[in-house]
Amino acid sequence: MKPASVTIVRRSDEDFKQRQLVVWLDDEKLGDLMFGDALTRDVHAGPHKLRVSNTLVWKTVEFDVKPGEQARFEAINRPGRITYPMLVFIGVGPLYVTLRRVS
């Protein structure tokens, strides 16, 4: 039986392009994603849980894969409405995580 795989990419134009995103799959840390990076892991068919954090905000997606299927996700570390004003006034601002399946 051909294994399934999961790929997480961080290449969106919406991304703030700063700081790492920490990626966990089924409670195992896969690594850190910087802007432009991708991580791929072979997995068994069935249900899985993908968690991505920017060390402040977590996003979790539960998904199923079939044998031989490749699940692809896009992770985005994006600014919010108050991020830029806070950067101007105090030098830091919150970033938010978006995690979406793209195939």
C-alpha positions in Angstrom: 0.0 0.0 0.0 1.4 3.4 -1.0 1.8 5.8 1.9 0.0 9.1 2.1 1.9 12.4 2.6 1.3 15.8 4.1 3.0 18.9 2.9 2.9 22.3 4.6 4.1 25.3 2.6 4.7 28.9 3.7 4.8 31.1 0.5 1.7 33.2 0.6 1.9 36.9 -0.4 -0.3 37.5 2.7 2.5 36.4 5.0 4.3 38.9 7.1 7.6 37.1 6.2 9.0 37.3 9.7 9.4 34.8 12.6 9.1 31.1 12.4 6.0 29.0 12.5 6.3 25.8 14.6 4.6 22.8 12.9 3.3 19.7 14.8 1.7 16.6 13.2 -0.1 14.2 15.5 1.7 15.6 18.6 5.1 15.2 17.0 7.1 18.3 16.2 8.0 18.4 12.5 10.1 21.6 12.7 10.1 25.3 12.1 8.9 27.0 8.9 10.4 30.3 7.8 8.9 32.2 4.9 9.5 30.3 1.6 10.0 26.9 3.3 8.0 23.7 3.0 7.8 20.5 5.1 6.7 17.1 3.8 6.1 13.9 5.8 4.8 10.5 4.8 1.9 9.4 7.0 -0.4 6.4 7.3 -3.9 6.7 5.8 -6.5 7.8 8.2 -7.2 10.8 10.6 -4.5 13.2 11.6 -4.1 16.5 13.5 -1.9 19.4 12.2 -1.0 22.2 14.6 0.9 25.4 13.6 2.0 28.1 16.0 3.8 31.4 15.8 4.6 31.0 19.5 1.6 33.2 20.4 -1.3 31.9 18.3 -2.1 28.2 17.5 -4.2 26.9 14.7 -5.3 23.2 14.5 -6.8 21.3 11.6 -8.0 17.7 11.7 -8.0 15.9 8.4 -8.2 12.5 6.8 -5.9 11.1 4.0 -6.4 8.1 1.8 -3.6 5.7 0.8 -1.4 7.5 -1.8 -3.1 10.9 -1.3 -1.0 14.0 -0.8 -2.6 16.5 1.5 -1.2 20.0 1.1 -1.7 22.9 3.5 -0.7 26.6 3.4 0.5 28.2 6.6 0.4 32.0 6.8 1.8 34.2 9.6 -0.3 37.3 8.8 -0.7 40.8 10.3 -4.1 41.9 11.6 -5.8 45.3 11.5 -3.9 46.6 14.5 -0.5 45.1 13.7 0.9 48.0 11.7 -0.4 50.8 14.0 1.1 49.0 17.0 4.4 48.6 15.1 4.5 52.4 14.6 3.7 53.3 18.2 5.4 50.6 20.3 7.6 48.6 17.9 5.7 45.3 18.1 2.4 44.0 16.9 0.4 40.8 17.0 0.6 38.3 14.1 -2.1 35.7 13.4 -1.8 32.2 12.0 -4.0 31.0 9.0 -3.8 27.3 8.1 -5.8 26.1 5.1 -5.9 22.9 3.0 -5.1 23.7 -0.6 -5.6 20.2 -2.1 
